[in-house]
Amino acid sequence: MSLGLEELDGRLGHSFRDRSLLVRALTHKSHVSERPAGSQAALADNEQLEFLGDAVLGFLVSDYLVREHPGLPEGRLSKWKAHMVSADHLHEVAQRLHLGGYLVLGRGEEMSGGREKRALLADAVEALIAALYLDGGLEAAGRFVVEDVIGRSNPLGDGAEPLPSDFKSALQEMAQAMKLPQPRYYAVREHGPEHSKTFTVEVRLGKEWSAQAGGASKKAAGQEAARELIDKLHESLGRPDAPPGG
């Protein structure tokens, strides 16, 4: 059972003038295909909106990165863009919005756990971006992208934060500079349905330092754990009991 769209309006900070755009963005093709043939003409799924939203998202992320970080090389900007528009990242955005609860699904998709499927949720975020663009222009779509896709993770910060794929490397280099043991990673647990598992990974530096984090894959969880441990090490550097090499 899907949730009320008024609540989603509040999460998005946008009141749709054309309500049908929001409904279409949330309507999976499985729902349309299960309707009687005579009623399908009045329905539309979100596949075309997903196509448009992918393009709008790519533009808005590129525009933000270039405007906010004009001194960064193209290669670094490209890697951050790839991360921001990735299915894994958009799935995280969908989870924060509880978007699965608003989807309009066919019975078969509902029964197979469609509200939690990673690819389906990521596609719905792109469709939602297109709906915002068509209803409120680049201003509405841009506000959502900056606040919910980019802003929650503030990908570049002051320009010194490593890329998501670099956190493990950054931690390894930091440990070496501080004369600490090299990091070791351990899969702690996994939970959730087979199509939407969450993994928890722990990283340890010797006996004194450790951090745990979760993610949609063991790789993502390991990267997040490495980032959390980097933060802990940075915090320790200003304290009298900082680790050796600090």
Secondary structure per residue as TSV (DSSP state, phi and psi in degrees):
chain	resnum	aa	ss	phi	psi
A	1	M	-	360.0	123.0
A	2	S	-	-77.9	157.3
A	3	L	-	-83.4	168.7
A	4	G	-	-71.3	139.7
A	5	L	H	-71.0	-22.3
A	6	E	H	-61.1	-38.0
A	7	E	H	-65.4	-38.2
A	8	L	H	-66.9	-37.7
A	9	D	H	-52.6	-44.8
A	10	G	H	-64.1	-40.1
A	11	R	H	-65.5	-35.4
A	12	L	H	-83.5	-21.3
A	13	G	T	69.0	28.0
A	14	H	-	-144.2	128.5
A	15	S	-	-99.1	114.6
A	16	F	-	-69.7	128.2
A	17	R	S	-75.5	-39.3
A	18	D	S	-104.9	95.8
A	19	R	H	-63.6	-26.7
A	20	S	H	-65.3	-26.9
A	21	L	H	-66.1	-42.3
A	22	L	H	-66.4	-43.2
A	23	V	H	-61.5	-43.5
A	24	R	H	-64.1	-39.7
A	25	A	H	-61.0	-26.7
A	26	L	T	-98.8	-1.4
A	27	T	B	-95.7	114.8
A	28	H	-	-80.8	151.8
A	29	K	H	-60.4	-24.3
A	30	S	H	-63.4	-32.6
A	31	H	H	-70.0	-43.2
A	32	V	H	-66.0	-41.9
A	33	S	H	-67.6	-22.0
A	34	E	T	-91.4	-4.3
A	35	R	S	-78.1	154.2
A	36	P	-	-57.6	146.4
A	37	A	G	-54.0	-39.0
A	38	G	G	-69.5	-17.9
A	39	S	G	-101.4	-6.0
A	40	Q	G	-67.9	-27.2
A	41	A	G	-62.0	-28.1
A	42	A	G	-87.6	-3.2
A	43	L	-	-114.4	154.9
A	44	A	-	-147.4	140.2
A	45	D	-	-90.6	-177.1
A	46	N	S	-96.7	11.8
A	47	E	H	-65.7	-42.7
A	48	Q	H	-67.0	-38.1
A	49	L	H	-64.5	-37.3
A	50	E	H	-59.7	-42.6
A	51	F	H	-60.1	-48.0
A	52	L	H	-67.1	-42.9
A	53	G	H	-61.6	-34.8
A	54	D	H	-59.5	-43.4
A	55	A	H	-69.3	-43.4
A	56	V	H	-63.6	-43.0
A	57	L	H	-61.0	-46.2
A	58	G	H	-59.0	-42.7
A	59	F	H	-64.4	-47.2
A	60	L	H	-65.8	-39.3
A	61	V	H	-65.9	-44.0
A	62	S	H	-61.3	-44.6
A	63	D	H	-60.2	-44.7
A	64	Y	H	-62.4	-48.1
A	65	L	H	-63.3	-42.0
A	66	V	H	-68.8	-41.2
A	67	R	H	-68.5	-42.3
A	68	E	H	-83.6	-23.2
A	69	H	-	-137.5	64.7
A	70	P	T	-66.4	-17.7
A	71	G	T	-90.4	-4.2
A	72	L	S	-83.0	144.5
A	73	P	-	-68.5	156.6
A	74	E	H	-59.4	-37.6
A	75	G	H	-62.2	-41.3
A	76	R	H	-68.9	-40.1
A	77	L	H	-62.7	-40.8
A	78	S	H	-63.6	-39.8
A	79	K	H	-67.3	-39.7
A	80	W	H	-69.1	-37.2
A	81	K	H	-62.4	-45.7
A	82	A	H	-57.8	-38.5
A	83	H	H	-67.3	-44.5
A	84	M	H	-66.9	-30.4
A	85	V	T	-99.1	3.9
A	86	S	S	-69.9	155.1
A	87	A	H	-62.0	-38.1
A	88	D	H	-62.0	-43.7
A	89	H	H	-69.5	-42.0
A	90	L	H	-65.8	-31.5
A	91	H	H	-62.3	-40.2
A	92	E	H	-63.6	-40.5
A	93	V	H	-60.5	-45.5
A	94	A	H	-61.2	-39.2
A	95	Q	H	-65.8	-40.2
A	96	R	H	-63.6	-32.9
A	97	L	T	-85.1	-4.9
A	98	H	T	54.7	40.4
A	99	L	G	-65.4	-29.4
A	100	G	G	-56.8	-32.2
A	101	G	G	-71.3	-14.8
A	102	Y	G	-100.9	-7.5
A	103	L	-	-68.5	147.6
A	104	V	B	-105.6	107.7
A	105	L	-	-118.0	157.1
A	106	G	-	-73.7	163.0
A	107	R	H	-60.5	-42.1
A	108	G	H	-63.1	-43.3
A	109	E	H	-67.3	-37.1
A	110	E	H	-61.6	-46.0
A	111	M	H	-68.1	-25.6
A	112	S	T	-91.9	10.7
A	113	G	T	82.9	30.9
A	114	G	G	-59.9	-27.7
A	115	R	G	-68.9	-12.5
A	116	E	G	-115.6	1.5
A	117	K	-	-72.0	130.3
A	118	R	H	-61.1	-51.0
A	119	A	H	-64.9	-40.7
A	120	L	H	-63.2	-41.1
A	121	L	H	-69.6	-40.6
A	122	A	H	-62.2	-42.0
A	123	D	H	-62.4	-38.1
A	124	A	H	-65.1	-34.6
A	125	V	H	-63.8	-43.8
A	126	E	H	-62.6	-42.0
A	127	A	H	-63.3	-37.8
A	128	L	H	-65.1	-39.4
A	129	I	H	-61.4	-41.7
A	130	A	H	-64.2	-41.0
A	131	A	H	-62.6	-42.0
A	132	L	H	-62.9	-40.7
A	133	Y	H	-64.1	-45.6
A	134	L	H	-68.7	-31.8
A	135	D	H	-87.1	-37.1
A	136	G	H	-127.7	7.6
A	137	G	H	76.7	-171.5
A	138	L	H	-63.4	-27.2
A	139	E	H	-62.9	-48.0
A	140	A	H	-67.6	-45.7
A	141	A	H	-65.1	-40.8
A	142	G	H	-65.5	-38.0
A	143	R	H	-61.6	-43.2
A	144	F	H	-65.5	-45.2
A	145	V	I	-62.6	-45.7
A	146	V	I	-67.1	-42.9
A	147	E	I	-80.7	-38.2
A	148	D	I	-106.4	-31.5
A	149	V	I	-91.3	-44.3
A	150	I	I	-96.9	-49.3
A	151	G	T	-62.3	-31.7
A	152	R	T	-66.3	-27.3
A	153	S	T	-111.2	-10.2
A	154	N	-	40.2	70.0
A	155	P	S	-56.3	-35.9
A	156	L	S	-105.7	-16.5
A	157	G	T	52.0	-122.1
A	158	D	T	-90.0	11.4
A	159	G	T	91.2	-6.2
A	160	A	T	-101.9	-13.5
A	161	E	S	-68.4	136.8
A	162	P	-	-68.8	160.6
A	163	L	-	-67.5	157.9
A	164	P	G	-53.6	-38.6
A	165	S	G	-76.5	-4.0
A	166	D	G	-106.1	-3.0
A	167	F	H	-61.9	-40.7
A	168	K	H	-63.9	-43.2
A	169	S	H	-65.0	-40.9
A	170	A	H	-63.4	-40.2
A	171	L	H	-66.5	-39.9
A	172	Q	H	-62.2	-44.0
A	173	E	H	-66.1	-39.1
A	174	M	H	-65.9	-42.3
A	175	A	H	-62.0	-41.0
A	176	Q	H	-64.1	-43.3
A	177	A	H	-65.3	-31.1
A	178	M	T	-94.3	8.2
A	179	K	T	57.7	41.3
A	180	L	-	-105.3	159.1
A	181	P	-	-59.9	157.1
A	182	Q	-	-69.4	145.6
A	183	P	-	-66.5	144.6
A	184	R	E	-124.6	140.7
A	185	Y	E	-114.9	137.8
A	186	Y	E	-133.1	131.0
A	187	A	E	-75.6	116.0
A	188	V	E	-87.2	-48.6
A	189	R	E	-164.8	167.3
A	190	E	E	-142.7	144.2
A	191	H	E	-150.0	166.1
A	192	G	S	104.5	167.8
A	193	P	-	-65.0	160.0
A	194	E	G	-57.2	-36.2
A	195	H	G	-83.8	-5.8
A	196	S	G	-148.7	57.0
A	197	K	-	-76.4	152.7
A	198	T	E	-119.9	131.0
A	199	F	E	-110.5	143.6
A	200	T	E	-117.6	128.1
A	201	V	E	-124.4	140.5
A	202	E	E	-112.2	137.9
A	203	V	E	-115.5	139.1
A	204	R	E	-128.7	141.7
A	205	L	E	-118.3	99.0
A	206	G	T	62.9	-147.5
A	207	K	T	-96.0	-14.9
A	208	E	T	-93.9	-28.0
A	209	W	E	-123.3	134.4
A	210	S	E	-159.2	161.5
A	211	A	E	-157.3	149.0
A	212	Q	E	-122.9	150.3
A	213	A	E	-157.2	158.0
A	214	G	E	-110.5	161.8
A	215	G	E	-167.3	171.9
A	216	A	S	-75.2	-10.4
A	217	S	S	-147.1	163.9
A	218	K	H	-63.2	-36.0
A	219	K	H	-63.4	-47.8
A	220	A	H	-64.4	-39.9
A	221	A	H	-65.2	-39.5
A	222	G	H	-63.8	-40.0
A	223	Q	H	-64.7	-41.7
A	224	E	H	-68.2	-38.1
A	225	A	H	-62.8	-40.7
A	226	A	H	-63.0	-40.2
A	227	R	H	-64.5	-41.8
A	228	E	H	-64.9	-37.9
A	229	L	H	-70.3	-35.0
A	230	I	H	-59.1	-43.9
A	231	D	H	-60.7	-41.8
A	232	K	H	-62.4	-42.9
A	233	L	H	-65.7	-40.3
A	234	H	H	-61.8	-41.9
A	235	E	H	-63.1	-33.8
A	236	S	H	-73.5	-21.5
A	237	L	T	-64.3	-27.4
A	238	G	T	-91.2	2.7
A	239	R	S	-101.8	151.8
A	240	P	T	-59.7	-27.9
A	241	D	T	-97.0	28.5
A	242	A	-	-58.8	150.9
A	243	P	-	-67.1	164.7
A	244	P	T	-55.6	142.5
A	245	G	T	88.4	-10.9
A	246	G	-	-85.1	360.0
